[in-house]
């Protein structure tokens, strides 16, 4: 879960975005996290068992789609 302290939360978000932007593997990068983190990163509130597919876009993430399992 992301920290509640604004400075710590910002550092965590920056680290997550660095990981996503820096990924150069040949397959998809899959990250599993909590609802609160997904909301903070994407603005989307997925349901239980739902994946949010994103791509780096400027300073943030662009939601490409959602998949329910």
PQR file of N, CA, C, O and H, with PARSE charges and radii, in Angstrom:
ATOM      1  N   UNK A   1       0.829  -1.186   0.000 -0.4000 1.5000
ATOM      2  CA  UNK A   1       0.000   0.000   0.000 -0.0000 2.0000
ATOM      3  C   UNK A   1       0.870   1.244   0.000  0.5500 1.7000
ATOM      4  O   UNK A   1       1.959   1.267   0.573 -0.5500 1.4000
ATOM      5  N   UNK A   2       0.368   2.265  -0.650 -0.4000 1.5000
ATOM      6  CA  UNK A   2       1.085   3.532  -0.654 -0.0000 2.0000
ATOM      7  C   UNK A   2       1.063   4.151   0.739  0.5500 1.7000
ATOM      8  O   UNK A   2       0.101   3.987   1.490 -0.5500 1.4000
ATOM      9  H   UNK A   2      -0.517   2.246  -1.116  0.4000 1.0000
ATOM     10  N   UNK A   3       2.110   4.847   1.065 -0.4000 1.5000
ATOM     11  CA  UNK A   3       2.207   5.531   2.353 -0.0000 2.0000
ATOM     12  C   UNK A   3       1.178   6.655   2.435  0.5500 1.7000
ATOM     13  O   UNK A   3       0.695   7.140   1.412 -0.5500 1.4000
ATOM     14  H   UNK A   3       2.891   4.981   0.455  0.4000 1.0000
ATOM     15  N   UNK A   4       0.851   7.060   3.647 -0.4000 1.5000
ATOM     16  CA  UNK A   4      -0.091   8.167   3.828 -0.0000 2.0000
ATOM     17  C   UNK A   4       0.617   9.517   3.851  0.5500 1.7000
ATOM     18  O   UNK A   4       0.015  10.537   3.516 -0.5500 1.4000
ATOM     19  H   UNK A   4       1.243   6.666   4.478  0.4000 1.0000
ATOM     20  N   UNK A   5       1.889   9.531   4.244 -0.4000 1.5000
ATOM     21  CA  UNK A   5       2.662  10.769   4.226 -0.0000 2.0000
ATOM     22  C   UNK A   5       2.837  11.215   2.771  0.5500 1.7000
ATOM     23  O   UNK A   5       3.307  10.432   1.945 -0.5500 1.4000
ATOM     24  H   UNK A   5       2.378   8.702   4.517  0.4000 1.0000
ATOM     25  N   UNK A   6       2.469  12.451   2.445 -0.4000 1.5000
ATOM     26  CA  UNK A   6       2.523  12.905   1.050 -0.0000 2.0000
ATOM     27  C   UNK A   6       3.898  12.757   0.392  0.5500 1.7000
ATOM     28  O   UNK A   6       3.982  12.369  -0.774 -0.5500 1.4000
ATOM     29  H   UNK A   6       2.087  13.086   3.116  0.4000 1.0000
ATOM     30  N   UNK A   7       4.963  13.057   1.116 -0.4000 1.5000
ATOM     31  CA  UNK A   7       6.306  12.948   0.538 -0.0000 2.0000
ATOM     32  C   UNK A   7       6.670  11.491   0.269  0.5500 1.7000
ATOM     33  O   UNK A   7       7.232  11.169  -0.778 -0.5500 1.4000
ATOM     34  H   UNK A   7       4.895  13.371   2.063  0.4000 1.0000
ATOM     35  N   UNK A   8       6.350  10.617   1.212 -0.4000 1.5000
ATOM     36  CA  UNK A   8       6.631   9.190   1.031 -0.0000 2.0000
ATOM     37  C   UNK A   8       5.781   8.606  -0.093  0.5500 1.7000
ATOM     38  O   UNK A   8       6.258   7.788  -0.879 -0.5500 1.4000
ATOM     39  H   UNK A   8       5.894  10.878   2.062  0.4000 1.0000
ATOM     40  N   UNK A   9       4.524   9.028  -0.165 -0.4000 1.5000
ATOM     41  CA  UNK A   9       3.627   8.555  -1.223 -0.0000 2.0000
ATOM     42  C   UNK A   9       4.150   8.991  -2.592  0.5500 1.7000
ATOM     43  O   UNK A   9       4.148   8.204  -3.539 -0.5500 1.4000
ATOM     44  H   UNK A   9       4.136   9.693   0.474  0.4000 1.0000
ATOM     45  N   UNK A  10       4.593  10.234  -2.696 -0.4000 1.5000
ATOM     46  CA  UNK A  10       5.137  10.742  -3.960 -0.0000 2.0000
ATOM     47  C   UNK A  10       6.374   9.955  -4.377  0.5500 1.7000
ATOM     48  O   UNK A  10       6.557   9.655  -5.557 -0.5500 1.4000
ATOM     49  H   UNK A  10       4.595  10.873  -1.927  0.4000 1.0000
ATOM     50  N   UNK A  11       7.221   9.622  -3.407 -0.4000 1.5000
ATOM     51  CA  UNK A  11       8.421   8.839  -3.706 -0.0000 2.0000
ATOM     52  C   UNK A  11       8.048   7.439  -4.192  0.5500 1.7000
ATOM     53  O   UNK A  11       8.658   6.919  -5.126 -0.5500 1.4000
ATOM     54  H   UNK A  11       7.072   9.865  -2.449  0.4000 1.0000
ATOM     55  N   UNK A  12       7.048   6.833  -3.558 -0.4000 1.5000
ATOM     56  CA  UNK A  12       6.591   5.509  -3.988 -0.0000 2.0000
ATOM     57  C   UNK A  12       6.008   5.564  -5.399  0.5500 1.7000
ATOM     58  O   UNK A  12       6.303   4.705  -6.230 -0.5500 1.4000
ATOM     59  H   UNK A  12       6.553   7.255  -2.799  0.4000 1.0000
ATOM     60  N   UNK A  13       5.188   6.565  -5.665 -0.4000 1.5000
ATOM     61  CA  UNK A  13       4.582   6.705  -6.993 -0.0000 2.0000
ATOM     62  C   UNK A  13       5.669   6.894  -8.055  0.5500 1.7000
ATOM     63  O   UNK A  13       5.588   6.321  -9.141 -0.5500 1.4000
ATOM     64  H   UNK A  13       4.948   7.263  -4.990  0.4000 1.0000
ATOM     65  N   UNK A  14       6.675   7.693  -7.739 -0.4000 1.5000
ATOM     66  CA  UNK A  14       7.777   7.918  -8.677 -0.0000 2.0000
ATOM     67  C   UNK A  14       8.536   6.622  -8.941  0.5500 1.7000
ATOM     68  O   UNK A  14       8.926   6.354 -10.077 -0.5500 1.4000
ATOM     69  H   UNK A  14       6.741   8.159  -6.857  0.4000 1.0000
ATOM     70  N   UNK A  15       8.747   5.819  -7.903 -0.4000 1.5000
ATOM     71  CA  UNK A  15       9.450   4.543  -8.064 -0.0000 2.0000
ATOM     72  C   UNK A  15       8.639   3.572  -8.921  0.5500 1.7000
ATOM     73  O   UNK A  15       9.201   2.856  -9.749 -0.5500 1.4000
ATOM     74  H   UNK A  15       8.430   6.037  -6.980  0.4000 1.0000
ATOM     75  N   UNK A  16       7.336   3.549  -8.725 -0.4000 1.5000
ATOM     76  CA  UNK A  16       6.468   2.678  -9.525 -0.0000 2.0000
ATOM     77  C   UNK A  16       6.503   3.116 -10.991  0.5500 1.7000
ATOM     78  O   UNK A  16       6.635   2.282 -11.887 -0.5500 1.4000
ATOM     79  H   UNK A  16       6.879   4.131  -8.052  0.4000 1.0000
ATOM     80  N   UNK A  17       6.386   4.409 -11.230 -0.4000 1.5000
ATOM     81  CA  UNK A  17       6.411   4.906 -12.602 -0.0000 2.0000
ATOM     82  C   UNK A  17       7.769   4.651 -13.262  0.5500 1.7000
ATOM     83  O   UNK A  17       7.832   4.363 -14.457 -0.5500 1.4000
ATOM     84  H   UNK A  17       6.279   5.086 -10.502  0.4000 1.0000
ATOM     85  N   UNK A  18       8.842   4.755 -12.498 -0.4000 1.5000
ATOM     86  CA  UNK A  18      10.173   4.467 -13.034 -0.0000 2.0000
ATOM     87  C   UNK A  18      10.255   3.003 -13.455  0.5500 1.7000
ATOM     88  O   UNK A  18      10.810   2.689 -14.508 -0.5500 1.4000
ATOM     89  H   UNK A  18       8.791   4.988 -11.527  0.4000 1.0000
ATOM     90  N   UNK A  19       9.709   2.118 -12.645 -0.4000 1.5000
ATOM     91  CA  UNK A  19       9.694   0.685 -12.961 -0.0000 2.0000
ATOM     92  C   UNK A  19       8.902   0.428 -14.247  0.5500 1.7000
ATOM     93  O   UNK A  19       9.343  -0.330 -15.111 -0.5500 1.4000
ATOM     94  H   UNK A  19       9.258   2.373 -11.790  0.4000 1.0000
ATOM     95  N   UNK A  20       7.749   1.054 -14.368 -0.4000 1.5000
ATOM     96  CA  UNK A  20       6.904   0.858 -15.549 -0.0000 2.0000
ATOM     97  C   UNK A  20       7.585   1.424 -16.797  0.5500 1.7000
ATOM     98  O   UNK A  20       7.663   0.746 -17.821 -0.5500 1.4000
ATOM     99  H   UNK A  20       7.391   1.670 -13.667  0.4000 1.0000
ATOM    100  N   UNK A  21       8.073   2.650 -16.716 -0.4000 1.5000
ATOM    101  CA  UNK A  21       8.717   3.281 -17.878 -0.0000 2.0000
ATOM    102  C   UNK A  21      10.005   2.571 -18.284  0.5500 1.7000
ATOM    103  O   UNK A  21      10.355   2.530 -19.463 -0.5500 1.4000
ATOM    104  H   UNK A  21       8.010   3.201 -15.884  0.4000 1.0000
ATOM    105  N   UNK A  22      10.701   2.016 -17.307 -0.4000 1.5000
ATOM    106  CA  UNK A  22      11.982   1.377 -17.577 -0.0000 2.0000
ATOM    107  C   UNK A  22      11.888  -0.059 -18.049  0.5500 1.7000
ATOM    108  O   UNK A  22      12.900  -0.650 -18.423 -0.5500 1.4000
ATOM    109  H   UNK A  22      10.416   2.048 -16.348  0.4000 1.0000
ATOM    110  N   UNK A  23      10.699  -0.629 -18.041 -0.4000 1.5000
ATOM    111  CA  UNK A  23      10.544  -2.034 -18.429 -0.0000 2.0000
ATOM    112  C   UNK A  23      10.844  -2.201 -19.912  0.5500 1.7000
ATOM    113  O   UNK A  23      10.287  -1.494 -20.752 -0.5500 1.4000
ATOM    114  H   UNK A  23       9.877  -0.149 -17.738  0.4000 1.0000
ATOM    115  N   UNK A  24      11.723  -3.135 -20.222 -0.4000 1.5000
ATOM    116  CA  UNK A  24      12.097  -3.367 -21.620 -0.0000 2.0000
ATOM    117  C   UNK A  24      12.023  -4.843 -21.992  0.5500 1.7000
ATOM    118  O   UNK A  24      12.624  -5.268 -22.979 -0.5500 1.4000
ATOM    119  H   UNK A  24      12.176  -3.709 -19.540  0.4000 1.0000
ATOM    120  N   UNK A  25      11.291  -5.620 -21.210 -0.4000 1.5000
ATOM    121  CA  UNK A  25      11.156  -7.045 -21.499 -0.0000 2.0000
ATOM    122  C   UNK A  25      10.350  -7.292 -22.764  0.5500 1.7000
ATOM    123  O   UNK A  25       9.684  -6.393 -23.278 -0.5500 1.4000
ATOM    124  H   UNK A  25      10.803  -5.275 -20.408  0.4000 1.0000
ATOM    125  N   UNK A  26      10.420  -8.513 -23.256 -0.4000 1.5000
ATOM    126  CA  UNK A  26       9.696  -8.860 -24.482 -0.0000 2.0000
ATOM    127  C   UNK A  26       8.240  -9.222 -24.213  0.5500 1.7000
ATOM    128  O   UNK A  26       7.426  -9.225 -25.138 -0.5500 1.4000
ATOM    129  H   UNK A  26      10.962  -9.243 -22.839  0.4000 1.0000
ATOM    130  N   UNK A  27       7.904  -9.521 -22.984 -0.4000 1.5000
ATOM    131  CA  UNK A  27       6.529  -9.846 -22.609 -0.0000 2.0000
ATOM    132  C   UNK A  27       5.920  -8.676 -21.845  0.5500 1.7000
ATOM    133  O   UNK A  27       6.582  -7.668 -21.597 -0.5500 1.4000
ATOM    134  H   UNK A  27       8.565  -9.518 -22.233  0.4000 1.0000
ATOM    135  N   UNK A  28       4.668  -8.820 -21.482 -0.4000 1.5000
ATOM    136  CA  UNK A  28       3.981  -7.784 -20.716 -0.0000 2.0000
ATOM    137  C   UNK A  28       4.485  -7.735 -19.282  0.5500 1.7000
ATOM    138  O   UNK A  28       4.834  -8.765 -18.705 -0.5500 1.4000
ATOM    139  H   UNK A  28       4.130  -9.639 -21.683  0.4000 1.0000
ATOM    140  N   UNK A  29       4.522  -6.556 -18.717 -0.4000 1.5000
ATOM    141  CA  UNK A  29       4.843  -6.358 -17.307 -0.0000 2.0000
ATOM    142  C   UNK A  29       3.540  -6.449 -16.527  0.5500 1.7000
ATOM    143  O   UNK A  29       2.582  -5.737 -16.832 -0.5500 1.4000
ATOM    144  H   UNK A  29       4.239  -5.719 -19.185  0.4000 1.0000
ATOM    145  N   UNK A  30       3.497  -7.313 -15.530 -0.4000 1.5000
ATOM    146  CA  UNK A  30       2.297  -7.477 -14.710 -0.0000 2.0000
ATOM    147  C   UNK A  30       2.642  -7.103 -13.277  0.5500 1.7000
ATOM    148  O   UNK A  30       3.552  -7.680 -12.681 -0.5500 1.4000
ATOM    149  H   UNK A  30       4.274  -7.891 -15.282  0.4000 1.0000
ATOM    150  N   UNK A  31       1.916  -6.137 -12.725 -0.4000 1.5000
ATOM    151  CA  UNK A  31       2.085  -5.723 -11.340 -0.0000 2.0000
ATOM    152  C   UNK A  31       0.785  -6.002 -10.604  0.5500 1.7000
ATOM    153  O   UNK A  31      -0.296  -5.714 -11.117 -0.5500 1.4000
ATOM    154  H   UNK A  31       1.177  -5.669 -13.209  0.4000 1.0000
ATOM    155  N   UNK A  32       0.885  -6.552  -9.421 -0.4000 1.5000
ATOM    156  CA  UNK A  32      -0.289  -6.838  -8.599 -0.0000 2.0000
ATOM    157  C   UNK A  32      -0.210  -5.956  -7.363  0.5500 1.7000
ATOM    158  O   UNK A  32       0.816  -5.919  -6.684 -0.5500 1.4000
ATOM    159  H   UNK A  32       1.763  -6.785  -9.004  0.4000 1.0000
ATOM    160  N   UNK A  33      -1.296  -5.246  -7.073 -0.4000 1.5000
ATOM    161  CA  UNK A  33      -1.285  -4.321  -5.948 -0.0000 2.0000
ATOM    162  C   UNK A  33      -2.695  -4.145  -5.391  0.5500 1.7000
ATOM    163  O   UNK A  33      -3.611  -4.891  -5.737 -0.5500 1.4000
ATOM    164  H   UNK A  33      -2.129  -5.276  -7.625  0.4000 1.0000
ATOM    165  N   UNK A  34      -2.851  -3.167  -4.543 -0.4000 1.5000
ATOM    166  CA  UNK A  34      -4.120  -2.912  -3.864 -0.0000 2.0000
ATOM    167  C   UNK A  34      -4.959  -1.882  -4.623  0.5500 1.7000
ATOM    168  O   UNK A  34      -4.434  -1.095  -5.411 -0.5500 1.4000
ATOM    169  H   UNK A  34      -2.107  -2.560  -4.262  0.4000 1.0000
ATOM    170  N   UNK A  35      -6.261  -1.902  -4.373 -0.4000 1.5000
ATOM    171  CA  UNK A  35      -7.209  -0.984  -4.999 -0.0000 2.0000
ATOM    172  C   UNK A  35      -6.763   0.467  -4.859  0.5500 1.7000
ATOM    173  O   UNK A  35      -6.784   1.219  -5.834 -0.5500 1.4000
ATOM    174  H   UNK A  35      -6.687  -2.541  -3.733  0.4000 1.0000
ATOM    175  N   UNK A  36      -6.360   0.864  -3.659 -0.4000 1.5000
ATOM    176  CA  UNK A  36      -5.973   2.248  -3.408 -0.0000 2.0000
ATOM    177  C   UNK A  36      -4.807   2.677  -4.294  0.5500 1.7000
ATOM    178  O   UNK A  36      -4.760   3.814  -4.762 -0.5500 1.4000
ATOM    179  H   UNK A  36      -6.343   0.253  -2.867  0.4000 1.0000
ATOM    180  N   UNK A  37      -3.872   1.766  -4.519 -0.4000 1.5000
ATOM    181  CA  UNK A  37      -2.712   2.078  -5.350 -0.0000 2.0000
ATOM    182  C   UNK A  37      -3.118   2.239  -6.812  0.5500 1.7000
ATOM    183  O   UNK A  37      -2.653   3.153  -7.494 -0.5500 1.4000
ATOM    184  H   UNK A  37      -3.910   0.842  -4.138  0.4000 1.0000
ATOM    185  N   UNK A  38      -3.982   1.353  -7.286 -0.4000 1.5000
ATOM    186  CA  UNK A  38      -4.453   1.427  -8.671 -0.0000 2.0000
ATOM    187  C   UNK A  38      -5.212   2.729  -8.894  0.5500 1.7000
ATOM    188  O   UNK A  38      -5.029   3.395  -9.913 -0.5500 1.4000
ATOM    189  H   UNK A  38      -4.360   0.611  -6.732  0.4000 1.0000
ATOM    190  N   UNK A  39      -6.060   3.088  -7.944 -0.4000 1.5000
ATOM    191  CA  UNK A  39      -6.808   4.349  -8.050 -0.0000 2.0000
ATOM    192  C   UNK A  39      -5.861   5.543  -8.113  0.5500 1.7000
ATOM    193  O   UNK A  39      -6.052   6.450  -8.923 -0.5500 1.4000
ATOM    194  H   UNK A  39      -6.209   2.548  -7.116  0.4000 1.0000
ATOM    195  N   UNK A  40      -4.841   5.542  -7.257 -0.4000 1.5000
ATOM    196  CA  UNK A  40      -3.895   6.660  -7.216 -0.0000 2.0000
ATOM    197  C   UNK A  40      -3.112   6.780  -8.525  0.5500 1.7000
ATOM    198  O   UNK A  40      -2.817   7.887  -8.974 -0.5500 1.4000
ATOM    199  H   UNK A  40      -4.686   4.805  -6.598  0.4000 1.0000
ATOM    200  N   UNK A  41      -2.779   5.650  -9.131 -0.4000 1.5000
ATOM    201  CA  UNK A  41      -1.977   5.656 -10.349 -0.0000 2.0000
ATOM    202  C   UNK A  41      -2.793   5.888 -11.617  0.5500 1.7000
ATOM    203  O   UNK A  41      -2.288   6.456 -12.585 -0.5500 1.4000
ATOM    204  H   UNK A  41      -3.019   4.750  -8.766  0.4000 1.0000
ATOM    205  N   UNK A  42      -4.057   5.449 -11.615 -0.4000 1.5000
ATOM    206  CA  UNK A  42      -4.833   5.471 -12.858 -0.0000 2.0000
ATOM    207  C   UNK A  42      -6.124   6.279 -12.792  0.5500 1.7000
ATOM    208  O   UNK A  42      -6.660   6.677 -13.827 -0.5500 1.4000
ATOM    209  H   UNK A  42      -4.467   4.987 -10.829  0.4000 1.0000
ATOM    210  N   UNK A  43      -6.624   6.523 -11.590 -0.4000 1.5000
ATOM    211  CA  UNK A  43      -7.928   7.159 -11.452 -0.0000 2.0000
ATOM    212  C   UNK A  43      -9.078   6.187 -11.639  0.5500 1.7000
ATOM    213  O   UNK A  43     -10.241   6.589 -11.630 -0.5500 1.4000
ATOM    214  H   UNK A  43      -6.188   6.200 -10.750  0.4000 1.0000
ATOM    215  N   UNK A  44      -8.760   4.909 -11.808 -0.4000 1.5000
ATOM    216  CA  UNK A  44      -9.752   3.857 -12.028 -0.0000 2.0000
ATOM    217  C   UNK A  44      -9.898   3.035 -10.759  0.5500 1.7000
ATOM    218  O   UNK A  44      -8.912   2.744 -10.082 -0.5500 1.4000
ATOM    219  H   UNK A  44      -7.815   4.583 -11.815  0.4000 1.0000
ATOM    220  N   UNK A  45     -11.131   2.660 -10.437 -0.4000 1.5000
ATOM    221  CA  UNK A  45     -11.401   1.802  -9.278 -0.0000 2.0000
ATOM    222  C   UNK A  45     -11.858   0.435  -9.787  0.5500 1.7000
ATOM    223  O   UNK A  45     -13.049   0.227 -10.016 -0.5500 1.4000
ATOM    224  H   UNK A  45     -11.932   2.897 -10.987  0.4000 1.0000
ATOM    225  N   UNK A  46     -10.919  -0.497  -9.966 -0.4000 1.5000
ATOM    226  CA  UNK A  46     -11.299  -1.806 -10.492 -0.0000 2.0000
ATOM    227  C   UNK A  46     -12.091  -2.625  -9.478  0.5500 1.7000
ATOM    228  O   UNK A  46     -11.971  -2.445  -8.266 -0.5500 1.4000
ATOM    229  H   UNK A  46      -9.951  -0.328  -9.779  0.4000 1.0000
ATOM    230  N   UNK A  47     -12.897  -3.521 -10.014 -0.4000 1.5000
ATOM    231  CA  UNK A  47     -13.626  -4.450  -9.151 -0.0000 2.0000
ATOM    232  C   UNK A  47     -12.709  -5.595  -8.756  0.5500 1.7000
ATOM    233  O   UNK A  47     -11.632  -5.757  -9.330 -0.5500 1.4000
ATOM    234  H   UNK A  47     -12.995  -3.667 -10.998  0.4000 1.0000
ATOM    235  N   UNK A  48     -13.124  -6.379  -7.793 -0.4000 1.5000
ATOM    236  CA  UNK A  48     -12.355  -7.556  -7.392 -0.0000 2.0000
ATOM    237  C   UNK A  48     -12.222  -8.479  -8.595  0.5500 1.7000
ATOM    238  O   UNK A  48     -13.202  -8.750  -9.290 -0.5500 1.4000
ATOM    239  H   UNK A  48     -13.998  -6.248  -7.327  0.4000 1.0000
ATOM    240  N   UNK A  49     -11.015  -8.957  -8.836 -0.4000 1.5000
ATOM    241  CA  UNK A  49     -10.766  -9.853  -9.954 -0.0000 2.0000
ATOM    242  C   UNK A  49     -10.638  -9.153 -11.295  0.5500 1.7000
ATOM    243  O   UNK A  49     -10.714  -9.796 -12.342 -0.5500 1.4000
ATOM    244  H   UNK A  49     -10.220  -8.737  -8.271  0.4000 1.0000
ATOM    245  N   UNK A  50     -10.446  -7.844 -11.270 -0.4000 1.5000
ATOM    246  CA  UNK A  50     -10.343  -7.088 -12.514 -0.0000 2.0000
ATOM    247  C   UNK A  50      -8.930  -6.533 -12.672  0.5500 1.7000
ATOM    248  O   UNK A  50      -8.323  -6.067 -11.708 -0.5500 1.4000
ATOM    249  H   UNK A  50     -10.384  -7.323 -10.419  0.4000 1.0000
ATOM    250  N   UNK A  51      -8.419  -6.590 -13.892 -0.4000 1.5000
ATOM    251  CA  UNK A  51      -7.109  -6.027 -14.209 -0.0000 2.0000
ATOM    252  C   UNK A  51      -7.301  -4.734 -14.989  0.5500 1.7000
ATOM    253  O   UNK A  51      -8.237  -4.602 -15.779 -0.5500 1.4000
ATOM    254  H   UNK A  51      -8.912  -6.969 -14.675  0.4000 1.0000
ATOM    255  N   UNK A  52      -6.416  -3.798 -14.760 -0.4000 1.5000
ATOM    256  CA  UNK A  52      -6.415  -2.544 -15.506 -0.0000 2.0000
ATOM    257  C   UNK A  52      -5.167  -2.557 -16.384  0.5500 1.7000
ATOM    258  O   UNK A  52      -4.048  -2.668 -15.883 -0.5500 1.4000
ATOM    259  H   UNK A  52      -5.657  -3.905 -14.119  0.4000 1.0000
ATOM    260  N   UNK A  53      -5.365  -2.444 -17.686 -0.4000 1.5000
ATOM    261  CA  UNK A  53      -4.265  -2.471 -18.650 -0.0000 2.0000
ATOM    262  C   UNK A  53      -3.893  -1.028 -18.959  0.5500 1.7000
ATOM    263  O   UNK A  53      -4.736  -0.227 -19.361 -0.5500 1.4000
ATOM    264  H   UNK A  53      -6.274  -2.354 -18.094  0.4000 1.0000
ATOM    265  N   UNK A  54      -2.612  -0.710 -18.765 -0.4000 1.5000
ATOM    266  CA  UNK A  54      -2.156   0.672 -18.931 -0.0000 2.0000
ATOM    267  C   UNK A  54      -0.898   0.739 -19.788  0.5500 1.7000
ATOM    268  O   UNK A  54      -0.232  -0.265 -20.037 -0.5500 1.4000
ATOM    269  H   UNK A  54      -1.927  -1.361 -18.438  0.4000 1.0000
ATOM    270  N   UNK A  55      -0.598   1.947 -20.225 -0.4000 1.5000
ATOM    271  CA  UNK A  55       0.647   2.239 -20.924 -0.0000 2.0000
ATOM    272  C   UNK A  55       1.145   3.589 -20.425  0.5500 1.7000
ATOM    273  O   UNK A  55       0.341   4.458 -20.088 -0.5500 1.4000
ATOM    274  H   UNK A  55      -1.139   2.763 -20.023  0.4000 1.0000
ATOM    275  N   UNK A  56       2.471   3.775 -20.373 -0.4000 1.5000
ATOM    276  CA  UNK A  56       2.998   5.076 -19.979 -0.0000 2.0000
ATOM    277  C   UNK A  56       2.491   6.159 -20.932  0.5500 1.7000
ATOM    278  O   UNK A  56       2.409   5.948 -22.142 -0.5500 1.4000
ATOM    279  H   UNK A  56       3.124   3.069 -20.646  0.4000 1.0000
ATOM    280  N   UNK A  57       2.155   7.315 -20.369 -0.4000 1.5000
ATOM    281  CA  UNK A  57       1.628   8.419 -21.167 -0.0000 2.0000
ATOM    282  C   UNK A  57       2.006   9.726 -20.483  0.5500 1.7000
ATOM    283  O   UNK A  57       1.386  10.119 -19.495 -0.5500 1.4000
ATOM    284  H   UNK A  57       2.222   7.486 -19.386  0.4000 1.0000
ATOM    285  N   UNK A  58       3.011  10.386 -21.005 -0.4000 1.5000
ATOM    286  CA  UNK A  58       3.473  11.619 -20.373 -0.0000 2.0000
ATOM    287  C   UNK A  58       3.983  11.339 -18.974  0.5500 1.7000
ATOM    288  O   UNK A  58       4.828  10.466 -18.775 -0.5500 1.4000
ATOM    289  H   UNK A  58       3.515  10.067 -21.808  0.4000 1.0000
ATOM    290  N   UNK A  59       3.466  12.083 -18.001 -0.4000 1.5000
ATOM    291  CA  UNK A  59       3.877  11.889 -16.609 -0.0000 2.0000
ATOM    292  C   UNK A  59       3.084  10.793 -15.910  0.5500 1.7000
ATOM    293  O   UNK A  59       3.402  10.429 -14.778 -0.5500 1.4000
ATOM    294  H   UNK A  59       2.779  12.791 -18.162  0.4000 1.0000
ATOM    295  N   UNK A  60       2.073  10.271 -16.557 -0.4000 1.5000
ATOM    296  CA  UNK A  60       1.206   9.291 -15.901 -0.0000 2.0000
ATOM    297  C   UNK A  60       1.010   8.037 -16.720  0.5500 1.7000
ATOM    298  O   UNK A  60       1.892   7.608 -17.465 -0.5500 1.4000
ATOM    299  H   UNK A  60       1.815  10.567 -17.476  0.4000 1.0000
ATOM    300  N   UNK A  61      -0.173   7.457 -16.563 -0.4000 1.5000
ATOM    301  CA  UNK A  61      -0.527   6.228 -17.257 -0.0000 2.0000
ATOM    302  C   UNK A  61      -1.820   6.433 -18.030  0.5500 1.7000
ATOM    303  O   UNK A  61      -2.733   7.117 -17.566 -0.5500 1.4000
ATOM    304  H   UNK A  61      -0.889   7.805 -15.958  0.4000 1.0000
ATOM    305  N   UNK A  62      -1.889   5.841 -19.197 -0.4000 1.5000
ATOM    306  CA  UNK A  62      -3.109   5.851 -19.999 -0.0000 2.0000
ATOM    307  C   UNK A  62      -3.782   4.495 -19.830  0.5500 1.7000
ATOM    308  O   UNK A  62      -3.149   3.460 -20.035 -0.5500 1.4000
ATOM    309  H   UNK A  62      -1.148   5.285 -19.573  0.4000 1.0000
ATOM    310  N   UNK A  63      -5.048   4.494 -19.460 -0.4000 1.5000
ATOM    311  CA  UNK A  63      -5.789   3.244 -19.316 -0.0000 2.0000
ATOM    312  C   UNK A  63      -6.185   2.775 -20.713  0.5500 1.7000
ATOM    313  O   UNK A  63      -6.904   3.465 -21.436 -0.5500 1.4000
ATOM    314  H   UNK A  63      -5.562   5.335 -19.293  0.4000 1.0000
ATOM    315  N   UNK A  64      -5.698   1.578 -21.082 -0.4000 1.5000
ATOM    316  CA  UNK A  64      -5.990   1.006 -22.391 -0.0000 2.0000
ATOM    317  C   UNK A  64      -7.218   0.112 -22.349  0.5500 1.7000
ATOM    318  O   UNK A  64      -7.905  -0.069 -23.354 -0.5500 1.4000
ATOM    319  H   UNK A  64      -5.114   1.018 -20.495  0.4000 1.0000
ATOM    320  N   UNK A  65      -7.483  -0.442 -21.177 -0.4000 1.5000
ATOM    321  CA  UNK A  65      -8.637  -1.323 -21.053 -0.0000 2.0000
ATOM    322  C   UNK A  65      -8.696  -1.959 -19.686  0.5500 1.7000
ATOM    323  O   UNK A  65      -7.826  -1.763 -18.837 -0.5500 1.4000
ATOM    324  H   UNK A  65      -6.924  -0.295 -20.361  0.4000 1.0000
ATOM    325  N   UNK A  66      -9.755  -2.733 -19.500 -0.4000 1.5000
ATOM    326  CA  UNK A  66      -9.958  -3.444 -18.239 -0.0000 2.0000
ATOM    327  C   UNK A  66     -10.373  -4.863 -18.583  0.5500 1.7000
ATOM    328  O   UNK A  66     -11.125  -5.089 -19.530 -0.5500 1.4000
ATOM    329  H   UNK A  66     -10.462  -2.893 -20.190  0.4000 1.0000
ATOM    330  N   UNK A  67      -9.876  -5.819 -17.804 -0.4000 1.5000
ATOM    331  CA  UNK A  67     -10.175  -7.229 -18.028 -0.0000 2.0000
ATOM    332  C   UNK A  67     -10.692  -7.818 -16.730  0.5500 1.7000
ATOM    333  O   UNK A  67     -10.055  -7.683 -15.685 -0.5500 1.4000
ATOM    334  H   UNK A  67      -9.265  -5.636 -17.034  0.4000 1.0000
ATOM    335  N   UNK A  68     -11.845  -8.471 -16.791 -0.4000 1.5000
ATOM    336  CA  UNK A  68     -12.403  -9.135 -15.618 -0.0000 2.0000
ATOM    337  C   UNK A  68     -12.117 -10.621 -15.725  0.5500 1.7000
ATOM    338  O   UNK A  68     -12.374 -11.240 -16.758 -0.5500 1.4000
ATOM    339  H   UNK A  68     -12.362  -8.580 -17.640  0.4000 1.0000
ATOM    340  N   UNK A  69     -11.587 -11.187 -14.659 -0.4000 1.5000
ATOM    341  CA  UNK A  69     -11.262 -12.618 -14.632 -0.0000 2.0000
ATOM    342  C   UNK A  69     -12.339 -13.399 -13.929  0.5500 1.7000
ATOM    343  O   UNK A  69     -12.238 -14.620 -13.810 -0.5500 1.4000
ATOM    344  H   UNK A  69     -11.379 -10.685 -13.820  0.4000 1.0000
TER
END
